[in-house]
Amino acid sequence: MFGQILSSVTGLATSWLDSKAQQKLLETEIKKKQLTGEIDWELEAIRSAQNSWKDELCAIDYAAALVV
């Protein structure tokens, strides 16, 4: 009985440590990609803002509905 509880607790601790290690690996991978320029957030924001008429269209529709 005690052995089963102990093995369950150690299994839980092991999986928790493994998930923390995996999370750190992913964070370092993202930081590495940001430093090398693979992820350039500013450039991506500029690209998405070029065709942002749909936001203005929604605002105009909402304003028109208020006027009518």
Jmol script that loads the backbone (N, CA, C; Angstrom):
load data "model"
ATOM      1  N   MET A   1       0.819  -1.196   0.000  1.00  0.00           N
ATOM      2  CA  MET A   1       0.000   0.000   0.000  1.00  0.00           C
ATOM      3  C   MET A   1       0.864   1.263   0.000  1.00  0.00           C
ATOM      4  N   PHE A   2       1.824   1.296   0.936  1.00  0.00           N
ATOM      5  CA  PHE A   2       2.714   2.444   1.023  1.00  0.00           C
ATOM      6  C   PHE A   2       3.580   2.566  -0.231  1.00  0.00           C
ATOM      7  N   GLY A   3       3.959   1.418  -0.779  1.00  0.00           N
ATOM      8  CA  GLY A   3       4.759   1.419  -2.002  1.00  0.00           C
ATOM      9  C   GLY A   3       4.009   1.995  -3.184  1.00  0.00           C
ATOM     10  N   GLN A   4       2.726   1.708  -3.281  1.00  0.00           N
ATOM     11  CA  GLN A   4       1.908   2.245  -4.371  1.00  0.00           C
ATOM     12  C   GLN A   4       1.763   3.761  -4.257  1.00  0.00           C
ATOM     13  N   ILE A   5       1.559   4.241  -3.049  1.00  0.00           N
ATOM     14  CA  ILE A   5       1.428   5.685  -2.837  1.00  0.00           C
ATOM     15  C   ILE A   5       2.738   6.373  -3.176  1.00  0.00           C
ATOM     16  N   LEU A   6       3.840   5.795  -2.723  1.00  0.00           N
ATOM     17  CA  LEU A   6       5.152   6.374  -2.991  1.00  0.00           C
ATOM     18  C   LEU A   6       5.456   6.396  -4.485  1.00  0.00           C
ATOM     19  N   SER A   7       5.134   5.326  -5.180  1.00  0.00           N
ATOM     20  CA  SER A   7       5.383   5.295  -6.627  1.00  0.00           C
ATOM     21  C   SER A   7       4.486   6.286  -7.366  1.00  0.00           C
ATOM     22  N   SER A   8       3.260   6.468  -6.900  1.00  0.00           N
ATOM     23  CA  SER A   8       2.374   7.454  -7.517  1.00  0.00           C
ATOM     24  C   SER A   8       2.897   8.866  -7.317  1.00  0.00           C
ATOM     25  N   VAL A   9       3.376   9.163  -6.117  1.00  0.00           N
ATOM     26  CA  VAL A   9       3.905  10.497  -5.827  1.00  0.00           C
ATOM     27  C   VAL A   9       5.172  10.755  -6.638  1.00  0.00           C
ATOM     28  N   THR A  10       6.044   9.784  -6.736  1.00  0.00           N
ATOM     29  CA  THR A  10       7.266   9.980  -7.516  1.00  0.00           C
ATOM     30  C   THR A  10       6.947  10.101  -9.003  1.00  0.00           C
ATOM     31  N   GLY A  11       5.951   9.357  -9.479  1.00  0.00           N
ATOM     32  CA  GLY A  11       5.536   9.486 -10.877  1.00  0.00           C
ATOM     33  C   GLY A  11       4.969  10.866 -11.164  1.00  0.00           C
ATOM     34  N   LEU A  12       4.199  11.388 -10.229  1.00  0.00           N
ATOM     35  CA  LEU A  12       3.639  12.726 -10.381  1.00  0.00           C
ATOM     36  C   LEU A  12       4.743  13.779 -10.393  1.00  0.00           C
ATOM     37  N   ALA A  13       5.704  13.649  -9.479  1.00  0.00           N
ATOM     38  CA  ALA A  13       6.817  14.599  -9.421  1.00  0.00           C
ATOM     39  C   ALA A  13       7.660  14.528 -10.693  1.00  0.00           C
ATOM     40  N   THR A  14       7.882  13.336 -11.187  1.00  0.00           N
ATOM     41  CA  THR A  14       8.671  13.168 -12.412  1.00  0.00           C
ATOM     42  C   THR A  14       7.981  13.812 -13.608  1.00  0.00           C
ATOM     43  N   SER A  15       6.676  13.592 -13.728  1.00  0.00           N
ATOM     44  CA  SER A  15       5.961  14.190 -14.860  1.00  0.00           C
ATOM     45  C   SER A  15       5.909  15.708 -14.727  1.00  0.00           C
ATOM     46  N   TRP A  16       5.816  16.231 -13.517  1.00  0.00           N
ATOM     47  CA  TRP A  16       5.815  17.675 -13.309  1.00  0.00           C
ATOM     48  C   TRP A  16       7.162  18.269 -13.712  1.00  0.00           C
ATOM     49  N   LEU A  17       8.251  17.611 -13.301  1.00  0.00           N
ATOM     50  CA  LEU A  17       9.584  18.083 -13.667  1.00  0.00           C
ATOM     51  C   LEU A  17       9.808  18.006 -15.176  1.00  0.00           C
ATOM     52  N   ASP A  18       9.315  16.946 -15.799  1.00  0.00           N
ATOM     53  CA  ASP A  18       9.446  16.818 -17.248  1.00  0.00           C
ATOM     54  C   ASP A  18       8.688  17.925 -17.978  1.00  0.00           C
ATOM     55  N   SER A  19       7.497  18.258 -17.483  1.00  0.00           N
ATOM     56  CA  SER A  19       6.723  19.318 -18.137  1.00  0.00           C
ATOM     57  C   SER A  19       7.396  20.672 -17.962  1.00  0.00           C
ATOM     58  N   LYS A  20       8.001  20.919 -16.798  1.00  0.00           N
ATOM     59  CA  LYS A  20       8.723  22.175 -16.580  1.00  0.00           C
ATOM     60  C   LYS A  20       9.940  22.254 -17.496  1.00  0.00           C
ATOM     61  N   ALA A  21      10.638  21.161 -17.670  1.00  0.00           N
ATOM     62  CA  ALA A  21      11.795  21.147 -18.556  1.00  0.00           C
ATOM     63  C   ALA A  21      11.373  21.389 -20.000  1.00  0.00           C
ATOM     64  N   GLN A  22      10.268  20.791 -20.406  1.00  0.00           N
ATOM     65  CA  GLN A  22       9.756  20.984 -21.762  1.00  0.00           C
ATOM     66  C   GLN A  22       9.343  22.433 -21.974  1.00  0.00           C
ATOM     67  N   GLN A  23       8.740  23.035 -20.977  1.00  0.00           N
ATOM     68  CA  GLN A  23       8.328  24.435 -21.072  1.00  0.00           C
ATOM     69  C   GLN A  23       9.542  25.346 -21.214  1.00  0.00           C
ATOM     70  N   LYS A  24      10.594  25.087 -20.464  1.00  0.00           N
ATOM     71  CA  LYS A  24      11.818  25.881 -20.572  1.00  0.00           C
ATOM     72  C   LYS A  24      12.442  25.728 -21.952  1.00  0.00           C
ATOM     73  N   LEU A  25      12.432  24.519 -22.488  1.00  0.00           N
ATOM     74  CA  LEU A  25      12.968  24.297 -23.827  1.00  0.00           C
ATOM     75  C   LEU A  25      12.194  25.096 -24.868  1.00  0.00           C
ATOM     76  N   LEU A  26      10.887  25.109 -24.748  1.00  0.00           N
ATOM     77  CA  LEU A  26      10.076  25.867 -25.698  1.00  0.00           C
ATOM     78  C   LEU A  26      10.319  27.365 -25.572  1.00  0.00           C
ATOM     79  N   GLU A  27      10.467  27.851 -24.346  1.00  0.00           N
ATOM     80  CA  GLU A  27      10.736  29.276 -24.147  1.00  0.00           C
ATOM     81  C   GLU A  27      12.081  29.672 -24.746  1.00  0.00           C
ATOM     82  N   THR A  28      13.095  28.845 -24.564  1.00  0.00           N
ATOM     83  CA  THR A  28      14.404  29.161 -25.133  1.00  0.00           C
ATOM     84  C   THR A  28      14.378  29.072 -26.657  1.00  0.00           C
ATOM     85  N   GLU A  29      13.592  28.151 -27.193  1.00  0.00           N
ATOM     86  CA  GLU A  29      13.452  28.046 -28.648  1.00  0.00           C
ATOM     87  C   GLU A  29      12.815  29.313 -29.225  1.00  0.00           C
ATOM     88  N   ILE A  30      11.790  29.814 -28.565  1.00  0.00           N
ATOM     89  CA  ILE A  30      11.133  31.037 -29.026  1.00  0.00           C
ATOM     90  C   ILE A  30      12.087  32.214 -28.942  1.00  0.00           C
ATOM     91  N   LYS A  31      12.814  32.330 -27.836  1.00  0.00           N
ATOM     92  CA  LYS A  31      13.762  33.435 -27.693  1.00  0.00           C
ATOM     93  C   LYS A  31      14.862  33.363 -28.746  1.00  0.00           C
ATOM     94  N   LYS A  32      15.303  32.145 -29.050  1.00  0.00           N
ATOM     95  CA  LYS A  32      16.332  31.978 -30.070  1.00  0.00           C
ATOM     96  C   LYS A  32      15.812  32.409 -31.437  1.00  0.00           C
ATOM     97  N   LYS A  33      14.574  32.052 -31.745  1.00  0.00           N
ATOM     98  CA  LYS A  33      13.993  32.451 -33.025  1.00  0.00           C
ATOM     99  C   LYS A  33      13.788  33.957 -33.092  1.00  0.00           C
ATOM    100  N   GLN A  34      13.450  34.580 -31.963  1.00  0.00           N
ATOM    101  CA  GLN A  34      13.299  36.026 -31.948  1.00  0.00           C
ATOM    102  C   GLN A  34      14.646  36.703 -32.169  1.00  0.00           C
ATOM    103  N   LEU A  35      15.693  36.175 -31.569  1.00  0.00           N
ATOM    104  CA  LEU A  35      17.011  36.775 -31.720  1.00  0.00           C
ATOM    105  C   LEU A  35      17.562  36.601 -33.131  1.00  0.00           C
ATOM    106  N   THR A  36      17.265  35.482 -33.757  1.00  0.00           N
ATOM    107  CA  THR A  36      17.763  35.255 -35.109  1.00  0.00           C
ATOM    108  C   THR A  36      16.904  35.928 -36.162  1.00  0.00           C
ATOM    109  N   GLY A  37      15.755  36.451 -35.764  1.00  0.00           N
ATOM    110  CA  GLY A  37      14.915  37.171 -36.698  1.00  0.00           C
ATOM    111  C   GLY A  37      13.869  36.327 -37.387  1.00  0.00           C
ATOM    112  N   GLU A  38      13.760  35.077 -37.004  1.00  0.00           N
ATOM    113  CA  GLU A  38      12.735  34.238 -37.618  1.00  0.00           C
ATOM    114  C   GLU A  38      11.343  34.712 -37.211  1.00  0.00           C
ATOM    115  N   ILE A  39      11.239  35.237 -36.025  1.00  0.00           N
ATOM    116  CA  ILE A  39       9.972  35.796 -35.562  1.00  0.00           C
ATOM    117  C   ILE A  39      10.182  37.295 -35.432  1.00  0.00           C
ATOM    118  N   ASP A  40       9.677  38.016 -36.364  1.00  0.00           N
ATOM    119  CA  ASP A  40       9.810  39.460 -36.335  1.00  0.00           C
ATOM    120  C   ASP A  40       8.413  40.045 -36.169  1.00  0.00           C
ATOM    121  N   TRP A  41       8.064  40.337 -34.927  1.00  0.00           N
ATOM    122  CA  TRP A  41       6.703  40.741 -34.601  1.00  0.00           C
ATOM    123  C   TRP A  41       6.328  42.080 -35.231  1.00  0.00           C
ATOM    124  N   GLU A  42       7.250  42.991 -35.303  1.00  0.00           N
ATOM    125  CA  GLU A  42       6.934  44.300 -35.866  1.00  0.00           C
ATOM    126  C   GLU A  42       6.603  44.186 -37.354  1.00  0.00           C
ATOM    127  N   LEU A  43       7.382  43.416 -38.073  1.00  0.00           N
ATOM    128  CA  LEU A  43       7.124  43.221 -39.495  1.00  0.00           C
ATOM    129  C   LEU A  43       5.775  42.547 -39.712  1.00  0.00           C
ATOM    130  N   GLU A  44       5.458  41.581 -38.900  1.00  0.00           N
ATOM    131  CA  GLU A  44       4.174  40.892 -39.014  1.00  0.00           C
ATOM    132  C   GLU A  44       3.017  41.836 -38.699  1.00  0.00           C
ATOM    133  N   ALA A  45       3.186  42.718 -37.732  1.00  0.00           N
ATOM    134  CA  ALA A  45       2.137  43.687 -37.408  1.00  0.00           C
ATOM    135  C   ALA A  45       1.922  44.664 -38.558  1.00  0.00           C
ATOM    136  N   ILE A  46       2.989  45.070 -39.195  1.00  0.00           N
ATOM    137  CA  ILE A  46       2.866  45.975 -40.336  1.00  0.00           C
ATOM    138  C   ILE A  46       2.138  45.287 -41.477  1.00  0.00           C
ATOM    139  N   ARG A  47       2.470  44.045 -41.727  1.00  0.00           N
ATOM    140  CA  ARG A  47       1.806  43.310 -42.809  1.00  0.00           C
ATOM    141  C   ARG A  47       0.312  43.157 -42.545  1.00  0.00           C
ATOM    142  N   SER A  48      -0.051  42.864 -41.318  1.00  0.00           N
ATOM    143  CA  SER A  48      -1.468  42.675 -41.023  1.00  0.00           C
ATOM    144  C   SER A  48      -2.225  43.990 -40.991  1.00  0.00           C
ATOM    145  N   ALA A  49      -1.548  45.094 -40.703  1.00  0.00           N
ATOM    146  CA  ALA A  49      -2.217  46.391 -40.648  1.00  0.00           C
ATOM    147  C   ALA A  49      -2.454  46.975 -42.034  1.00  0.00           C
ATOM    148  N   GLN A  50      -1.799  46.467 -43.040  1.00  0.00           N
ATOM    149  CA  GLN A  50      -1.969  46.997 -44.385  1.00  0.00           C
ATOM    150  C   GLN A  50      -3.394  46.802 -44.892  1.00  0.00           C
ATOM    151  N   ASN A  51      -4.016  45.733 -44.513  1.00  0.00           N
ATOM    152  CA  ASN A  51      -5.372  45.430 -44.984  1.00  0.00           C
ATOM    153  C   ASN A  51      -6.362  45.454 -43.830  1.00  0.00           C
ATOM    154  N   SER A  52      -6.346  46.514 -43.052  1.00  0.00           N
ATOM    155  CA  SER A  52      -7.201  46.563 -41.875  1.00  0.00           C
ATOM    156  C   SER A  52      -8.479  47.349 -42.093  1.00  0.00           C
ATOM    157  N   TRP A  53      -8.977  47.372 -43.315  1.00  0.00           N
ATOM    158  CA  TRP A  53     -10.207  48.093 -43.603  1.00  0.00           C
ATOM    159  C   TRP A  53     -11.419  47.468 -42.945  1.00  0.00           C
ATOM    160  N   LYS A  54     -11.355  46.202 -42.644  1.00  0.00           N
ATOM    161  CA  LYS A  54     -12.522  45.560 -42.049  1.00  0.00           C
ATOM    162  C   LYS A  54     -12.846  46.137 -40.677  1.00  0.00           C
ATOM    163  N   ASP A  55     -11.852  46.568 -39.909  1.00  0.00           N
ATOM    164  CA  ASP A  55     -12.120  47.205 -38.625  1.00  0.00           C
ATOM    165  C   ASP A  55     -12.832  48.538 -38.816  1.00  0.00           C
ATOM    166  N   GLU A  56     -12.361  49.323 -39.783  1.00  0.00           N
ATOM    167  CA  GLU A  56     -12.995  50.607 -40.056  1.00  0.00           C
ATOM    168  C   GLU A  56     -14.408  50.406 -40.599  1.00  0.00           C
ATOM    169  N   LEU A  57     -14.602  49.396 -41.411  1.00  0.00           N
ATOM    170  CA  LEU A  57     -15.920  49.104 -41.953  1.00  0.00           C
ATOM    171  C   LEU A  57     -16.896  48.745 -40.840  1.00  0.00           C
ATOM    172  N   CYS A  58     -16.447  47.972 -39.877  1.00  0.00           N
ATOM    173  CA  CYS A  58     -17.304  47.621 -38.739  1.00  0.00           C
ATOM    174  C   CYS A  58     -17.665  48.866 -37.939  1.00  0.00           C
ATOM    175  N   ALA A  59     -16.718  49.764 -37.763  1.00  0.00           N
ATOM    176  CA  ALA A  59     -16.998  50.999 -37.027  1.00  0.00           C
ATOM    177  C   ALA A  59     -17.988  51.871 -37.779  1.00  0.00           C
ATOM    178  N   ILE A  60     -17.856  51.955 -39.088  1.00  0.00           N
ATOM    179  CA  ILE A  60     -18.785  52.746 -39.903  1.00  0.00           C
ATOM    180  C   ILE A  60     -20.180  52.133 -39.860  1.00  0.00           C
ATOM    181  N   ASP A  61     -20.272  50.803 -39.942  1.00  0.00           N
ATOM    182  CA  ASP A  61     -21.571  50.127 -39.868  1.00  0.00           C
ATOM    183  C   ASP A  61     -22.243  50.389 -38.524  1.00  0.00           C
ATOM    184  N   TYR A  62     -21.461  50.322 -37.469  1.00  0.00           N
ATOM    185  CA  TYR A  62     -22.007  50.555 -36.134  1.00  0.00           C
ATOM    186  C   TYR A  62     -22.491  51.995 -36.002  1.00  0.00           C
ATOM    187  N   ALA A  63     -21.722  52.961 -36.501  1.00  0.00           N
ATOM    188  CA  ALA A  63     -22.109  54.366 -36.437  1.00  0.00           C
ATOM    189  C   ALA A  63     -23.351  54.623 -37.279  1.00  0.00           C
ATOM    190  N   ALA A  64     -23.437  53.988 -38.440  1.00  0.00           N
ATOM    191  CA  ALA A  64     -24.599  54.160 -39.299  1.00  0.00           C
ATOM    192  C   ALA A  64     -25.856  53.593 -38.629  1.00  0.00           C
ATOM    193  N   ALA A  65     -25.708  52.491 -37.938  1.00  0.00           N
ATOM    194  CA  ALA A  65     -26.851  51.906 -37.241  1.00  0.00           C
ATOM    195  C   ALA A  65     -27.315  52.815 -36.117  1.00  0.00           C
ATOM    196  N   LEU A  66     -26.426  53.506 -35.468  1.00  0.00           N
ATOM    197  CA  LEU A  66     -26.803  54.434 -34.405  1.00  0.00           C
ATOM    198  C   LEU A  66     -27.532  55.653 -34.962  1.00  0.00           C
ATOM    199  N   VAL A  67     -27.130  56.097 -36.144  1.00  0.00           N
ATOM    200  CA  VAL A  67     -27.740  57.276 -36.752  1.00  0.00           C
ATOM    201  C   VAL A  67     -29.155  56.948 -37.216  1.00  0.00           C
ATOM    202  N   VAL A  68     -29.325  55.770 -37.767  1.00  0.00           N
ATOM    203  CA  VAL A  68     -30.634  55.380 -38.294  1.00  0.00           C
ATOM    204  C   VAL A  68     -31.493  54.974 -37.143  1.00  0.00           C
TER     205      VAL A  68
END
end "model"
wireframe off; spacefill off
backbone 0.3
color backbone group
